[in-house]
């Protein structure tokens, strides 16, 4: 398959074009050179705007494409704790199989110059495996073993140019470019590594310590409060920047009746000390609209009747972004890249829904004299408009699936889809275009999936 690409997409505002019939959307590169799609018999690649799908691998569950569409890392769904990993490059008749027994996360840099993952053999030895992609050919991709550990439950992480393996409190640092390994040894408590890989540390009894990785010098050392609780345990710690550490822990309140489950806690520590952010929740990090966030789920209720609160989502500074049971929110929130803008579908109590847009404390409202919109609800790349799906009833009583845009002042009908939106959608730029799954109804009651491209006007 060739990915040569010249000129624009050839479709203007509101153009709807089926680019892959019978397939589900998997990935489109940022430059819109290549579409990856899947169906029951495998994963397919096709050159955009008008190439034909070509099978390159078994059925993938996820994929990352480089910005130019020249290289892709693909991985299958889990099966018995393992999955298959492939590498595909433009010009390959099929993707190279890197592993059929990969464990943990599949890690790589932006250029996909390497791919790293874990493998475990039948006697309990876990290996850090790395493929240098420049040397990979369609039928041959040599893997290097950078580190092996026996037993345990190792976890592989990426931080800047580094890889890091953790096995309990033991941590190793691996230079991704050279494969050199530094053994930090068995640390006194659960450890963490900064996003750049320049700093690391651990939570030790009642203290959190941060160190410079290159020099070994201590950056700060703070007391970590946990008095008033028994069975106190730090379950994980992580960093979103070079200065502060999030600590997740659990414990049972002193004097609590026997059998009461432990409460969960989230603290944020820096050079000025540690402060509690959330109590009675279990928290973990994730990425939201291109920026770090923390998701927190409430402890399970142990009473006969109780109303559990909603999940909380915090930003990278530990401030509340939203709760999932926000009063009056029908759907959302949905964030622009970088989270400067947010939209929600509001309504309830017999009211017709409306679309609410918030930016820097200012609010805009669009009343919707129709049923509430459904996914996809996405910001366009310029963040000056939001796109949403909302059915529209025609004069003859039929209902069409329409896409709309709203720029806070004007709503525009982009056009109707030949079917209902499916599970996945992606927005791309230069010029802006939406790629999405659509399910078209057949006369016999079944439906046929397709990947549709919707041209959108640039600003």
C-alpha positions as CSV (number, residue, x, y, z in Angstrom):
1,X,0.0,0.0,0.0
2,X,1.3,3.4,-0.9
3,X,0.6,6.4,1.3
4,X,1.6,9.1,-1.2
5,X,-0.7,12.1,-0.7
6,X,-1.0,15.4,-2.5
7,X,-3.3,18.3,-2.1
8,X,-6.5,18.5,0.0
9,X,-9.2,16.0,0.8
10,X,-11.4,17.2,-2.1
11,X,-14.5,17.5,0.1
12,X,-16.0,20.7,1.4
13,X,-18.2,21.7,4.3
14,X,-20.9,19.1,5.0
15,X,-19.6,16.5,2.5
16,X,-20.3,12.9,3.7
17,X,-18.2,10.2,2.1
18,X,-18.1,6.5,3.0
19,X,-14.4,5.6,3.0
20,X,-14.7,1.9,4.3
21,X,-17.9,0.0,4.1
22,X,-18.3,-3.1,6.3
23,X,-15.5,-1.9,8.7
24,X,-15.1,-0.2,12.1
25,X,-12.9,2.8,12.6
26,X,-9.5,2.1,14.4
27,X,-7.2,5.0,13.7
28,X,-6.4,7.9,11.4
29,X,-3.0,9.7,11.5
30,X,-2.9,13.4,12.2
31,X,-2.0,14.2,8.6
32,X,-4.9,12.1,7.2
33,X,-2.7,9.9,5.1
34,X,-3.8,6.5,6.3
35,X,-7.0,5.0,7.7
36,X,-6.8,1.8,9.9
37,X,-10.0,-0.1,10.2
38,X,-11.1,-3.5,11.5
39,X,-13.6,-6.3,10.8
40,X,-13.9,-9.9,12.0
41,X,-11.1,-11.2,9.7
42,X,-8.4,-8.6,10.6
43,X,-7.0,-5.1,10.5
44,X,-6.9,-3.1,7.2
45,X,-4.9,-0.1,6.1
46,X,-5.8,2.2,3.2
47,X,-4.3,5.3,1.7
48,X,-6.5,8.4,2.0
49,X,-8.4,10.0,0.5
50,X,-9.4,7.2,-2.0
51,X,-7.4,4.1,-1.5
52,X,-8.8,0.6,-1.0
53,X,-8.5,-1.4,2.3
54,X,-5.6,-3.9,2.4
55,X,-5.4,-6.5,5.2
56,X,-2.2,-6.0,7.3
57,X,-2.7,-7.9,10.5
58,X,-5.1,-9.9,12.7
59,X,-7.9,-8.1,14.5
60,X,-6.4,-5.2,16.5
61,X,-8.0,-3.7,19.6
62,X,-5.9,-0.5,19.5
63,X,-3.3,1.3,17.4
64,X,-1.0,4.3,17.3
65,X,0.0,6.0,14.1
66,X,2.9,8.4,13.6
67,X,1.8,11.9,12.5
68,X,2.8,11.2,8.9
69,X,1.1,7.8,8.8
70,X,4.2,6.0,7.9
71,X,4.4,3.7,10.9
72,X,1.9,2.1,13.2
73,X,2.0,0.0,16.4
74,X,-1.0,-2.2,16.8
75,X,-2.1,-4.6,19.6
76,X,-4.8,-7.1,20.0
77,X,-7.4,-7.5,22.8
78,X,-6.3,-9.4,26.0
79,X,-6.4,-13.2,26.1
80,X,-5.3,-15.0,29.2
81,X,-3.4,-11.9,30.3
82,X,-1.4,-11.7,27.0
83,X,-1.9,-10.0,23.6
84,X,-0.3,-9.8,20.2
85,X,1.7,-6.7,19.2
86,X,2.4,-5.8,15.5
87,X,4.6,-3.1,13.8
88,X,3.5,-1.9,10.4
89,X,5.2,0.5,8.0
90,X,4.1,2.0,4.7
91,X,5.2,-0.4,2.0
92,X,4.9,-3.6,4.1
93,X,2.5,-6.1,2.6
94,X,1.7,-7.1,6.2
95,X,2.6,-6.0,9.7
96,X,5.5,-7.7,11.5
97,X,4.5,-9.7,14.6
98,X,6.6,-8.4,17.5
99,X,5.1,-10.7,20.1
100,X,2.2,-13.0,20.7
101,X,2.6,-13.0,24.4
102,X,3.1,-9.4,25.4
103,X,2.0,-8.3,28.9
104,X,1.3,-4.9,30.4
105,X,1.3,-1.6,28.4
106,X,2.8,-1.3,24.9
107,X,5.2,1.6,25.1
108,X,6.9,3.6,22.4
109,X,8.2,7.1,21.6
110,X,6.5,9.6,19.3
111,X,8.6,8.6,16.3
112,X,8.0,4.9,17.1
113,X,11.7,4.3,16.9
114,X,11.3,1.5,19.5
115,X,8.5,-0.6,20.9
116,X,8.7,-2.0,24.4
117,X,6.6,-4.4,26.4
118,X,6.9,-7.3,28.9
119,X,6.9,-11.1,28.2
120,X,6.7,-13.9,30.8
121,X,7.9,-17.5,30.2
122,X,6.6,-20.7,31.7
123,X,8.9,-20.7,34.7
124,X,7.9,-17.2,35.9
125,X,10.7,-15.1,34.3
126,X,9.5,-11.7,33.1
127,X,11.6,-10.0,30.4
128,X,11.7,-6.4,29.2
129,X,11.6,-6.7,25.4
130,X,12.4,-4.0,23.0
131,X,12.2,-3.8,19.2
132,X,14.3,-1.3,17.3
133,X,11.9,-0.5,14.5
134,X,14.5,0.8,12.0
135,X,15.8,-2.7,11.6
136,X,12.4,-4.4,11.3
137,X,11.5,-6.1,8.0
138,X,8.1,-7.6,7.1
139,X,9.1,-11.1,8.2
140,X,11.8,-10.3,10.7
141,X,11.9,-8.0,13.7
142,X,14.6,-8.8,16.2
143,X,13.8,-8.3,19.9
144,X,16.3,-7.3,22.5
145,X,16.0,-8.4,26.1
146,X,17.1,-5.5,28.3
147,X,16.3,-6.9,31.7
148,X,14.9,-10.1,33.3
149,X,13.3,-10.6,36.8
150,X,12.1,-13.7,38.5
151,X,8.6,-14.0,39.9
152,X,6.6,-11.0,41.2
153,X,4.2,-8.7,39.2
154,X,6.5,-6.3,37.3
155,X,5.1,-3.1,35.7
156,X,6.8,-1.3,32.9
157,X,6.5,2.5,32.6
158,X,7.7,5.2,30.3
159,X,9.0,8.6,31.5
160,X,10.6,10.9,28.9
161,X,13.5,9.1,27.2
162,X,13.5,6.4,29.9
163,X,11.7,3.2,30.6
164,X,11.3,2.0,34.2
165,X,10.5,-1.4,35.6
166,X,8.9,-1.8,39.0
167,X,8.6,-5.1,40.8
168,X,7.0,-4.3,44.2
169,X,9.3,-1.6,45.7
170,X,12.3,-2.6,43.5
171,X,12.9,-0.2,40.6
172,X,15.2,-0.2,37.6
173,X,15.8,2.7,35.1
174,X,16.4,1.8,31.5
175,X,17.7,4.2,28.8
176,X,15.4,3.5,25.9
177,X,18.0,4.6,23.3
178,X,21.0,2.5,24.5
179,X,19.3,-0.1,26.7
180,X,21.6,0.7,29.6
181,X,20.1,-0.4,33.0
182,X,20.5,1.3,36.4
183,X,19.3,-0.7,39.4
184,X,18.0,1.6,42.1
185,X,17.5,-1.4,44.3
186,X,14.7,-2.2,46.8
187,X,13.4,1.2,47.8
188,X,11.9,1.8,51.3
189,X,8.4,2.2,50.0
190,X,6.1,2.6,46.9
191,X,8.1,4.7,44.4
192,X,7.3,7.2,41.7
193,X,9.1,8.7,38.7
194,X,8.6,12.3,37.2
195,X,7.2,12.6,33.7
196,X,10.7,13.7,32.4
197,X,12.4,10.9,34.2
198,X,14.7,13.4,36.0
199,X,13.3,12.9,39.5
200,X,12.1,9.9,41.5
201,X,11.3,9.0,45.1
202,X,9.2,7.0,47.5
203,X,6.7,7.0,50.3
204,X,8.3,5.6,53.4
205,X,6.3,5.1,56.6
206,X,5.2,8.6,57.5
207,X,7.3,10.5,54.9
208,X,7.5,11.3,51.2
209,X,11.0,11.8,49.7
210,X,11.9,13.3,46.3
211,X,15.4,12.9,44.7
212,X,17.3,14.0,41.7
213,X,17.9,10.9,39.6
214,X,21.2,12.1,38.0
215,X,22.9,13.3,41.2
216,X,21.1,11.4,43.9
217,X,20.6,14.6,45.9
218,X,17.4,14.9,47.9
219,X,15.0,17.6,46.6
220,X,12.6,17.6,49.5
221,X,11.4,15.4,52.4
222,X,7.9,15.9,53.8
223,X,5.9,14.3,56.6
224,X,2.9,12.3,55.4
225,X,-0.1,12.4,57.8
226,X,-2.0,9.2,58.6
227,X,-2.7,9.3,62.3
228,X,-6.1,8.2,63.5
229,X,-6.2,5.2,61.2
230,X,-5.2,1.5,61.5
231,X,-4.0,-0.8,58.8
232,X,-2.7,2.3,56.9
233,X,-1.3,1.3,53.5
234,X,0.0,3.4,50.6
235,X,-1.2,1.7,47.4
236,X,0.4,3.9,44.8
237,X,2.1,7.2,44.1
238,X,2.7,9.2,40.9
239,X,3.8,12.6,39.5
240,X,2.4,14.8,36.9
241,X,5.2,17.4,37.1
242,X,8.7,17.7,38.5
243,X,7.7,19.1,41.9
244,X,4.7,17.4,43.4
245,X,3.7,13.8,44.3
246,X,0.2,12.3,44.5
247,X,-0.2,9.6,47.1
248,X,-3.0,7.1,47.1
249,X,-3.6,5.2,50.4
250,X,-6.2,3.4,52.5
251,X,-6.9,2.8,56.2
252,X,-9.6,2.0,58.7
253,X,-10.6,4.7,61.2
254,X,-9.4,4.0,64.7
255,X,-12.2,2.5,66.8
256,X,-14.3,1.4,63.8
257,X,-16.3,-1.8,64.3
258,X,-14.7,-5.1,63.1
259,X,-15.2,-5.8,59.5
260,X,-15.5,-2.2,58.3
261,X,-13.7,-1.9,55.0
262,X,-10.8,0.5,54.6
263,X,-11.4,4.1,53.3
264,X,-9.4,5.4,50.4
265,X,-7.5,8.7,50.4
266,X,-5.6,11.0,48.0
267,X,-3.0,13.5,49.1
268,X,-0.8,15.9,47.2
269,X,2.8,16.5,48.5
270,X,5.3,19.2,47.5
271,X,8.1,21.3,49.0
272,X,5.5,23.0,51.3
273,X,4.1,19.8,52.8
274,X,1.3,17.4,52.1
275,X,-2.4,18.1,52.0
276,X,-5.5,15.8,51.7
277,X,-7.5,16.2,48.5
278,X,-10.1,13.4,48.7
279,X,-11.3,11.0,51.4
280,X,-13.5,7.9,51.1
281,X,-12.6,7.5,47.4
282,X,-10.3,5.2,45.4
283,X,-8.2,7.2,43.0
284,X,-6.0,6.6,40.0
285,X,-4.3,8.7,37.2
286,X,-5.5,9.0,33.6
287,X,-5.3,11.4,30.7
288,X,-8.3,13.7,29.8
289,X,-8.2,15.9,26.7
290,X,-4.5,15.7,26.4
291,X,-3.7,16.6,30.0
292,X,-3.2,14.6,33.2
293,X,-6.1,14.0,35.5
294,X,-7.1,11.8,38.5
295,X,-10.3,9.8,38.6
296,X,-11.8,8.9,42.0
297,X,-14.6,6.4,42.6
298,X,-16.4,6.3,46.0
299,X,-16.0,3.5,48.5
300,X,-18.6,0.8,48.2
301,X,-21.6,1.4,50.5
302,X,-21.8,-1.2,53.4
303,X,-25.2,0.0,54.7
304,X,-28.5,-1.5,53.7
305,X,-29.6,1.6,51.9
306,X,-27.4,4.5,50.8
307,X,-27.0,6.8,47.9
308,X,-23.4,6.6,46.6
309,X,-22.0,9.9,45.4
310,X,-20.7,10.3,41.8
311,X,-17.1,9.8,40.7
312,X,-14.8,12.8,41.1
313,X,-12.4,13.9,38.4
314,X,-9.5,16.2,39.5
315,X,-7.0,18.1,37.3
316,X,-3.3,17.9,37.5
317,X,-3.2,20.4,40.3
318,X,-5.6,18.3,42.4
319,X,-8.6,20.7,41.9
320,X,-12.0,19.3,41.2
321,X,-13.0,19.4,37.5
322,X,-16.4,17.7,37.8
323,X,-18.5,15.0,39.4
324,X,-20.3,12.4,37.3
325,X,-23.6,13.0,39.2
326,X,-23.7,16.7,38.5
327,X,-27.2,18.0,39.1
328,X,-28.8,19.0,35.8
329,X,-26.2,17.4,33.6
330,X,-27.7,15.1,31.1
331,X,-24.5,14.3,29.2
332,X,-20.9,15.3,29.5
333,X,-18.8,17.2,30.3
334,X,-16.8,17.2,27.0
335,X,-13.5,19.1,26.9
336,X,-11.4,20.7,24.2
337,X,-7.8,19.7,23.8
338,X,-6.0,21.3,26.7
339,X,-9.3,21.6,28.6
340,X,-9.7,25.4,28.1
341,X,-13.3,24.9,26.9
342,X,-16.0,22.5,28.2
343,X,-19.5,21.8,27.0
344,X,-22.4,19.9,28.7
345,X,-25.9,18.9,27.8
346,X,-28.1,20.3,30.5
347,X,-31.8,19.6,31.3
348,X,-34.0,17.6,33.5
349,X,-37.3,18.1,35.5
350,X,-39.3,18.1,32.3
351,X,-37.3,20.8,30.6
352,X,-36.1,20.6,27.0
353,X,-32.3,20.1,27.0
354,X,-29.8,22.9,26.2
355,X,-26.1,22.9,25.3
356,X,-23.9,24.9,27.7
357,X,-20.4,26.1,26.8
358,X,-18.0,27.4,29.4
359,X,-14.7,29.2,28.8
360,X,-12.8,31.2,31.4
361,X,-15.8,31.6,33.7
362,X,-18.1,32.8,30.9
363,X,-21.2,30.8,29.9
364,X,-23.1,30.4,26.6
365,X,-26.3,28.5,26.1
366,X,-28.0,27.0,23.1
367,X,-31.6,25.9,23.6
368,X,-32.4,22.6,21.8
369,X,-36.0,22.2,20.9
370,X,-35.6,18.5,20.3
371,X,-34.4,15.4,22.2
372,X,-31.0,15.6,23.8
373,X,-27.9,15.2,21.5
374,X,-25.9,12.0,21.7
375,X,-22.3,11.1,20.8
376,X,-20.2,12.2,19.0
377,X,-19.9,15.5,20.8
378,X,-16.5,16.9,19.9
379,X,-14.6,20.2,19.6
380,X,-13.3,21.1,16.2
381,X,-9.5,21.5,16.2
382,X,-9.8,25.3,16.3
383,X,-11.8,25.0,19.5
384,X,-14.1,27.7,18.2
385,X,-16.9,25.3,17.4
386,X,-18.4,22.1,18.9
387,X,-19.9,19.3,16.8
388,X,-22.8,17.2,18.0
389,X,-25.3,14.6,16.8
390,X,-29.0,15.2,17.1
391,X,-31.8,13.6,15.3
392,X,-34.2,15.8,13.3
393,X,-37.8,15.0,12.5
394,X,-38.8,15.7,8.9
395,X,-42.1,17.0,7.6
396,X,-43.2,13.4,6.6
397,X,-42.5,12.2,10.2
398,X,-39.3,10.4,9.5
399,X,-36.3,11.0,11.6
400,X,-32.8,11.7,10.2
401,X,-29.5,11.6,12.1
402,X,-28.0,15.1,11.7
403,X,-24.7,16.5,12.6
404,X,-24.6,20.1,13.8
405,X,-21.9,22.7,14.7
406,X,-22.2,25.5,17.2
407,X,-19.8,28.4,17.7
408,X,-21.6,29.9,20.8
409,X,-23.5,32.3,18.5
410,X,-24.8,30.3,15.6
411,X,-25.9,26.7,15.0
412,X,-25.3,25.1,11.6
413,X,-26.8,21.9,10.2
414,X,-23.8,20.1,8.7
415,X,-26.0,17.4,7.1
416,X,-27.6,14.0,7.6
417,X,-25.9,10.6,8.1
418,X,-27.0,7.5,6.3
419,X,-27.5,5.7,9.6
420,X,-26.8,6.1,13.3
421,X,-23.4,7.0,14.7
422,X,-21.4,4.0,15.9
423,X,-19.0,3.6,18.8
424,X,-15.9,5.5,17.6
425,X,-15.1,8.9,16.1
426,X,-11.9,11.0,15.5
427,X,-11.5,14.7,14.6
428,X,-8.6,15.6,12.4
429,X,-7.3,19.0,11.0
430,X,-5.9,20.7,7.9
431,X,-8.6,20.9,6.8
432,X,-10.9,19.8,9.6
433,X,-12.6,16.5,9.0
434,X,-14.6,14.0,11.2
435,X,-14.1,10.2,10.8
436,X,-16.8,8.2,12.5
437,X,-18.5,4.8,12.6
438,X,-22.0,4.7,11.2
439,X,-24.5,1.8,11.4
440,X,-26.8,1.7,8.4
441,X,-30.1,-0.2,8.8
442,X,-30.9,-3.0,6.3
443,X,-34.3,-4.1,5.2
444,X,-34.1,-7.3,7.1
445,X,-33.5,-5.5,10.4
446,X,-29.7,-6.0,10.5
447,X,-27.2,-3.2,10.2
448,X,-24.0,-2.7,8.2
449,X,-21.1,-0.8,9.7
450,X,-19.1,1.8,7.7
451,X,-16.5,4.4,8.3
452,X,-17.6,7.9,7.1
453,X,-15.6,11.0,6.5
454,X,-17.4,14.3,7.1
455,X,-15.8,17.4,5.6
456,X,-15.9,20.5,7.9
457,X,-15.2,24.2,7.2
458,X,-11.9,25.5,8.6
459,X,-11.7,28.9,10.3
